[in-house]
Amino acid sequence: MKKRICLTVLFMLAAVAQPAWSADHIRTTPGTITALEAGWAEDTVSVQVHSHLVNPAGCAHPEAGYVTSTTDRGRKLYQDILRDAFWRHWPVELLISGTPGDCPFGKPRLISVLVRRP
């Protein structure tokens, strides 16, 4: 009986946590960066790219660009890569979070940057 209760609780917890595990992150098509905007008193960067707009998390303001999150430990690296790609006119592909509601400042959250030299 005790084993059955433990298994039931485990399955219930897995069902609750499952949406975070199955988030479908989407990569943008390659495009050059058209704008970079730093922060508003936060350690973030908003980026606009000349490519098809993606908004898998259903954010309120996708037209305002993609944004790094203040909670991401890798944001400094993302921001450095974005700045270099901007100045060199290299195309980037951005991986955007598909976790519902993952929208810092109402914008889609950038979770990875891919740069390929032309």
Phi, psi and omega in degrees: 000316180298320179296321180295318179295316179299316179295320179298314179297318179299315179294323178294317178295321178295322179293322179290319183279344186305318180303324178291327179287328188259017180300133179265098176285148183234137177265137176288163171285156180300138178197158178276151181283128180260339180200143172234134177229124179269145177011325183057054177069013176236155178275072181221164173225136173256138184229138174245137186233140176282081178199175179299130181287132175239145182212064186293339181269357179071043182286155184287330186231060181293334180293343180276359178105177178265155186223145171279151182261143178295343181269351180280123178294334182269007187299326180297318178294315178304314184295320177297315180296317179299316180298314179297316179297323178298310183291330181269355181062033177274139177291147178235155168239130182250136174266124185249135182298135176257005179291121182308131178081001180278079189224076177302130179059023179079006182251154175299138184273125178279125182242355177195149178235129176243126178236132174237131177293139180291000000 
